[in-house]
Amino acid sequence: MEVLTYAPPSPLERVSRFMPLRAIESLFITLSAVVVALVLFAIFLWISGHHPADVYQSMWKGSFGKWFNTQRSLTRAAPLLLTGLCVALPLRLGMVIIGGEGALLLGALAAAVVGHAMAGSGALVAIICMILASAVVGGAWIALSGALRQFRGVNETISSLLLNYVALNILLHLVYGPLNDPSEPRDPSTHEIGANVKPMLDAFMGWRVHWGFGVGLAACLGLYVLMQHTVVGFASSVVGGNVRAAKVAGLSISKLTLLICFLAGACAGVAGMLEMATGAGKANEKLAVGYGYEGILVAFLARGNPLAIIPVAIFLGGIKASGDYLQTSQHLPDAAIKVLQGIIFLTVLAGETFYGRFKLFQRKEA
């Protein structure tokens, strides 16, 4: 007679009741990649003559050690929330689009033109029109990469990267030419937006964080619902998983591609509008600081999940905010932060090779 014994579930099996094993594996590999990156950066610091523990302590103080520094970190995270979405949404379709920088610049330019034209209107009306203008221009710019991929077979990664340089030169041409404000000869830029716009965007919930952070949070939450709990999100997953199956199912791949790419570009365009409006209040080449490229790292760390973009953007925003403190406390150049970001990106890419190789995260068949 066979005796049945009860084996209590393991901790991993208990967690898997609330979180899929695939998601647990993704979280484990991503966190492991970040830890490896921090170790490699510590070795880099030690070789360059700095004590890793002191540097990491200074990074914590400069990012989240005080409430003032935390607010600076959230401010730095604000554009990363939106540029991360610009990369994450096309990933659902199996497309790697890295044109967020170009969409951000042109979105800022469109918002600056509209903001100046509506300087006499109410601040709320001007802000709404600026958001719409930046979203349309940014969305159209990324949709162009999607259209080139869908209708002409052009690789979207290459086309979106090259379009970044096209967007930058369009901005420079208009800023130095037709849209130039002659009152600023030393700093070529567009005319300033209405002075009543900036005060409305400067304080989110009374913090020293502009409304870009709130808009980014809302966008991440809204697009998470869209991609996880709607027909559009399900159809995007089908297209990204198997294009042939999507065609057999009768899905309109062209329309879906253009829609997702437009939404992605709209996020980056709005990020440009918010950075311009809460900064100098005018568009110029100083807007090209790399937020669009950093959105690539955000999206890959978050595994394309709009909800996971929130903690990842705050984490990377804290790293960026700590750069100034490191210069004064540890005498490290600001480029050290770029080195850390680069190492994180490389370890995350290397971690892709480990997915599906851990038996621990594979569900046992009965």
C-alpha positions as CSV (number, residue, x, y, z in Angstrom):
1,M,0.0,0.0,0.0
2,E,1.4,3.3,-1.1
3,V,1.7,5.9,1.6
4,L,1.1,9.5,0.5
5,T,3.2,12.1,2.3
6,Y,2.5,15.8,2.3
7,A,5.4,18.1,1.1
8,P,4.9,21.7,2.2
9,P,5.2,24.2,-0.7
10,S,8.6,25.9,-1.0
11,P,8.9,29.7,-0.6
12,L,9.2,30.1,-4.4
13,E,6.0,28.1,-4.9
14,R,4.2,30.3,-2.4
15,V,5.2,33.4,-4.2
16,S,4.3,31.9,-7.6
17,R,0.6,31.8,-6.4
18,F,0.6,35.6,-6.6
19,M,3.3,36.2,-9.3
20,P,4.0,34.1,-12.4
21,L,7.3,32.2,-12.4
22,R,8.3,34.0,-15.6
23,A,7.9,37.3,-13.9
24,I,9.9,36.1,-10.8
25,E,12.6,34.9,-13.2
26,S,12.7,38.3,-14.9
27,L,12.9,40.1,-11.6
28,F,15.7,37.9,-10.4
29,I,17.8,38.2,-13.5
30,T,17.3,41.9,-13.7
31,L,18.2,42.5,-10.1
32,S,21.2,40.2,-10.5
33,A,22.4,42.2,-13.5
34,V,22.2,45.4,-11.5
35,V,24.1,43.9,-8.6
36,V,26.8,42.6,-11.0
37,A,27.0,46.1,-12.5
38,L,27.5,47.7,-9.1
39,V,30.3,45.2,-8.4
40,L,32.0,46.0,-11.7
41,F,31.7,49.7,-11.1
42,A,33.2,49.2,-7.6
43,I,36.2,47.5,-9.2
44,F,36.4,50.5,-11.6
45,L,36.4,52.9,-8.7
46,W,39.0,50.9,-6.8
47,I,41.3,50.9,-9.9
48,S,40.9,54.6,-10.3
49,G,41.9,55.3,-6.7
50,H,38.5,55.8,-5.0
51,H,37.0,53.8,-2.2
52,P,33.8,52.1,-3.5
53,A,32.0,52.2,-0.1
54,D,32.5,56.0,0.2
55,V,31.4,56.6,-3.3
56,Y,28.2,54.5,-2.9
57,Q,27.5,56.3,0.4
58,S,27.8,59.6,-1.3
59,M,25.6,58.5,-4.2
60,W,22.9,57.6,-1.6
61,K,23.2,60.9,0.1
62,G,23.1,62.8,-3.1
63,S,20.0,61.0,-4.4
64,F,17.7,59.9,-1.6
65,G,19.6,60.9,1.6
66,K,17.5,64.0,2.2
67,W,14.0,65.0,1.1
68,F,15.5,67.9,-1.0
69,N,17.7,65.4,-2.8
70,T,14.9,63.0,-3.2
71,Q,12.9,65.7,-5.0
72,R,15.8,66.3,-7.3
73,S,15.9,62.6,-8.1
74,L,12.2,62.6,-8.9
75,T,12.7,65.6,-11.2
76,R,15.4,63.8,-13.0
77,A,13.2,60.7,-13.2
78,A,10.3,62.6,-14.8
79,P,11.4,62.6,-18.4
80,L,12.8,59.0,-18.0
81,L,9.3,57.8,-17.3
82,L,8.1,59.0,-20.6
83,T,11.1,58.2,-22.8
84,G,11.2,54.8,-21.2
85,L,7.6,54.3,-22.5
86,C,8.7,55.4,-25.9
87,V,10.9,52.3,-26.1
88,A,8.8,49.9,-24.0
89,L,5.6,50.1,-26.1
90,P,7.1,49.1,-29.4
91,L,8.9,46.2,-27.6
92,R,5.5,44.6,-27.2
93,L,5.4,44.4,-31.0
94,G,8.9,43.0,-31.2
95,M,10.3,46.3,-32.4
96,V,13.3,48.0,-30.9
97,I,12.8,51.7,-31.6
98,I,15.4,54.1,-30.1
99,G,14.2,57.4,-31.5
100,G,13.0,58.9,-28.3
101,E,15.6,61.6,-28.4
102,G,14.4,62.9,-31.8
103,A,10.7,62.8,-30.7
104,L,11.6,64.7,-27.5
105,L,13.4,67.5,-29.3
106,L,10.7,68.0,-31.9
107,G,8.0,67.8,-29.3
108,A,9.7,70.5,-27.3
109,L,10.1,72.6,-30.5
110,A,6.4,72.3,-31.4
111,A,5.3,73.1,-27.8
112,A,7.6,76.2,-27.8
113,V,6.0,77.5,-31.0
114,V,2.5,76.9,-29.7
115,G,3.3,78.2,-26.3
116,H,4.6,81.5,-27.7
117,A,1.6,81.8,-30.1
118,M,-0.8,81.4,-27.2
119,A,1.1,83.6,-24.7
120,G,-2.0,85.8,-24.4
121,S,-4.4,82.9,-23.6
122,G,-5.0,81.4,-20.2
123,A,-2.3,79.2,-18.8
124,L,-4.4,76.1,-18.7
125,V,-5.5,76.4,-22.3
126,A,-1.9,77.1,-23.4
127,I,-0.7,74.0,-21.5
128,I,-3.3,71.7,-23.1
129,C,-2.5,73.0,-26.6
130,M,1.2,72.6,-26.0
131,I,0.7,69.0,-24.8
132,L,-1.4,68.2,-27.8
133,A,1.1,69.7,-30.2
134,S,4.1,67.9,-28.7
135,A,2.2,64.6,-28.6
136,V,1.1,64.8,-32.2
137,V,4.6,65.8,-33.5
138,G,6.4,63.3,-31.3
139,G,3.9,60.6,-32.2
140,A,4.2,61.2,-35.9
141,W,8.0,61.1,-35.7
142,I,8.1,57.6,-34.2
143,A,5.2,56.5,-36.3
144,L,7.5,57.3,-39.3
145,S,9.9,54.6,-38.1
146,G,7.1,52.2,-37.7
147,A,5.8,53.0,-41.2
148,L,9.2,52.5,-42.8
149,R,9.4,49.1,-41.1
150,Q,5.9,48.0,-42.0
151,F,5.7,49.2,-45.6
152,R,9.3,49.3,-46.8
153,G,11.0,46.7,-44.7
154,V,13.5,49.2,-43.2
155,N,15.0,48.1,-39.9
156,E,13.3,50.3,-37.2
157,T,16.3,50.4,-34.9
158,I,18.6,51.9,-37.6
159,S,15.9,54.3,-39.0
160,S,14.9,55.6,-35.6
161,L,18.5,56.1,-34.6
162,L,19.3,58.1,-37.8
163,L,16.1,60.1,-37.4
164,N,17.4,61.3,-34.1
165,Y,20.2,63.2,-35.9
166,V,17.7,64.5,-38.5
167,A,15.5,65.8,-35.7
168,L,18.4,67.5,-34.0
169,N,19.4,69.3,-37.2
170,I,15.8,70.3,-37.9
171,L,15.8,71.9,-34.4
172,L,19.1,73.7,-35.0
173,H,18.0,74.9,-38.5
174,L,14.8,76.4,-37.1
175,V,16.4,77.8,-33.9
176,Y,19.2,79.5,-35.8
177,G,16.9,80.5,-38.7
178,P,13.1,81.0,-39.1
179,L,12.2,80.6,-35.4
180,N,15.1,82.5,-33.9
181,D,14.5,85.0,-31.2
182,P,16.8,88.0,-32.2
183,S,16.8,89.3,-28.6
184,E,19.0,86.4,-27.6
185,P,22.1,86.5,-29.9
186,R,24.4,84.6,-27.5
187,D,21.9,81.8,-27.0
188,P,20.1,81.0,-30.2
189,S,16.6,79.8,-29.3
190,T,12.9,80.2,-30.1
191,H,10.8,82.9,-28.5
192,E,9.8,82.2,-24.9
193,I,6.4,80.7,-24.0
194,G,3.9,82.6,-21.9
195,A,5.2,83.6,-18.4
196,N,2.1,82.2,-16.8
197,V,2.7,78.6,-17.9
198,K,5.8,77.8,-15.9
199,P,4.3,78.5,-12.4
200,M,1.5,76.0,-13.1
201,L,3.9,73.2,-14.0
202,D,6.6,73.8,-11.4
203,A,5.1,72.2,-8.3
204,F,3.6,68.7,-8.3
205,M,1.5,68.1,-5.1
206,G,3.4,71.0,-3.5
207,W,6.8,69.3,-3.9
208,R,9.8,70.8,-5.6
209,V,9.1,68.4,-8.5
210,H,7.5,69.6,-11.7
211,W,4.3,68.1,-13.1
212,G,6.3,66.0,-15.6
213,F,6.6,63.4,-12.8
214,G,2.8,63.3,-12.3
215,V,2.2,63.1,-16.0
216,G,4.8,60.3,-16.3
217,L,3.1,58.3,-13.5
218,A,-0.3,58.7,-15.1
219,A,1.1,57.6,-18.5
220,C,2.8,54.5,-17.0
221,L,-0.4,53.5,-15.2
222,G,-2.7,54.2,-18.1
223,L,-0.5,52.4,-20.7
224,Y,-0.1,49.5,-18.3
225,V,-3.8,49.0,-18.3
226,L,-3.9,49.5,-22.1
227,M,-1.2,46.9,-22.8
228,Q,-2.3,44.3,-20.1
229,H,-6.0,44.5,-20.0
230,T,-7.4,45.6,-23.4
231,V,-7.8,44.1,-26.8
232,V,-5.1,46.4,-28.2
233,G,-2.5,45.1,-25.7
234,F,-3.5,41.5,-26.4
235,A,-3.2,42.0,-30.1
236,S,0.2,43.6,-29.7
237,S,1.4,40.6,-27.8
238,V,0.2,38.3,-30.5
239,V,2.0,40.4,-33.2
240,G,5.1,40.5,-31.1
241,G,5.0,36.7,-30.5
242,N,4.1,35.5,-34.0
243,V,3.4,37.8,-36.9
244,R,2.1,34.9,-39.0
245,A,-0.4,33.8,-36.4
246,A,-1.5,37.5,-36.1
247,K,-2.2,37.5,-39.9
248,V,-4.1,34.3,-39.7
249,A,-6.2,35.7,-36.8
250,G,-7.1,38.7,-39.1
251,L,-5.3,41.4,-37.1
252,S,-4.5,44.6,-38.8
253,I,-0.8,44.6,-38.2
254,S,-0.2,47.9,-40.0
255,K,-2.8,49.9,-38.1
256,L,-1.6,48.3,-34.8
257,T,2.0,49.1,-35.5
258,L,1.3,52.8,-36.4
259,L,-1.0,53.2,-33.3
260,I,1.6,51.8,-30.8
261,C,4.4,53.7,-32.4
262,F,2.4,56.9,-32.3
263,L,1.6,56.4,-28.6
264,A,5.3,55.8,-27.9
265,G,6.4,58.9,-29.7
266,A,3.6,61.0,-28.1
267,C,5.1,60.1,-24.7
268,A,8.6,61.3,-25.7
269,G,7.2,64.4,-27.3
270,V,5.3,65.3,-24.1
271,A,8.5,64.7,-22.2
272,G,10.2,67.3,-24.4
273,M,7.4,69.8,-23.8
274,L,7.6,69.4,-20.1
275,E,11.4,69.7,-20.0
276,M,11.2,72.9,-22.1
277,A,8.3,74.5,-20.3
278,T,9.7,73.8,-16.8
279,G,13.3,74.8,-17.8
280,A,14.3,77.7,-19.9
281,G,10.8,78.2,-21.4
282,K,12.2,78.1,-24.9
283,A,13.5,75.5,-27.3
284,N,17.2,75.3,-28.1
285,E,20.0,72.8,-28.5
286,K,20.5,72.5,-24.8
287,L,17.5,70.2,-24.7
288,A,19.6,67.5,-26.3
289,V,21.0,66.0,-23.1
290,G,20.3,62.4,-23.8
291,Y,17.0,61.7,-22.0
292,G,15.8,59.8,-25.1
293,Y,18.8,57.5,-25.1
294,E,18.6,56.9,-21.4
295,G,15.0,55.8,-21.9
296,I,16.4,52.7,-23.7
297,L,18.1,51.6,-20.5
298,V,14.9,52.3,-18.5
299,A,12.8,50.2,-20.9
300,F,15.2,47.3,-21.0
301,L,15.6,47.2,-17.2
302,A,11.8,47.3,-16.8
303,R,11.5,44.4,-19.4
304,G,9.1,46.6,-21.4
305,N,6.6,46.7,-18.5
306,P,5.1,50.2,-18.2
307,L,4.4,49.6,-14.5
308,A,8.0,48.5,-13.8
309,I,9.3,51.7,-15.5
310,I,8.3,53.7,-12.5
311,P,10.8,52.2,-9.9
312,V,13.4,51.9,-12.6
313,A,13.1,55.5,-13.7
314,I,13.3,56.7,-10.1
315,F,16.4,54.5,-9.5
316,L,18.2,55.9,-12.5
317,G,17.0,59.4,-11.8
318,G,18.6,59.1,-8.4
319,I,21.9,58.0,-10.0
320,K,21.7,61.1,-12.3
321,A,20.9,63.4,-9.4
322,S,23.9,62.1,-7.4
323,G,26.3,63.2,-10.0
324,D,26.7,66.8,-8.7
325,Y,27.2,65.6,-5.1
326,L,29.9,63.1,-6.3
327,Q,31.9,65.9,-7.9
328,T,32.1,67.9,-4.7
329,S,32.4,65.1,-2.1
330,Q,34.4,62.5,-4.0
331,H,36.0,64.6,-6.7
332,L,34.6,62.3,-9.4
333,P,33.7,63.7,-12.8
334,D,30.1,63.6,-13.9
335,A,31.2,61.1,-16.6
336,A,31.5,58.5,-13.9
337,I,27.7,58.3,-13.8
338,K,27.7,57.6,-17.5
339,V,30.1,54.8,-16.9
340,L,27.8,53.2,-14.3
341,Q,24.8,53.5,-16.7
342,G,26.8,51.9,-19.5
343,I,27.9,49.0,-17.3
344,I,24.3,48.5,-16.1
345,F,23.1,48.4,-19.8
346,L,25.8,45.8,-20.7
347,T,25.0,43.5,-17.8
348,V,21.3,43.7,-18.5
349,L,21.9,42.8,-22.2
350,A,24.2,39.9,-21.0
351,G,21.5,38.8,-18.6
352,E,19.2,38.1,-21.6
353,T,21.1,35.0,-22.3
354,F,20.1,33.4,-19.0
355,Y,16.3,33.5,-19.5
356,G,14.8,30.0,-19.5
357,R,18.0,28.3,-18.2
358,F,17.2,28.2,-14.5
359,K,15.3,25.0,-13.6
360,L,14.3,26.7,-10.4
361,F,11.9,29.0,-12.3
362,Q,10.4,26.2,-14.5
363,R,7.1,24.8,-13.4
364,K,7.3,21.1,-12.6
365,E,4.8,19.0,-14.4
366,A,2.6,16.6,-12.3
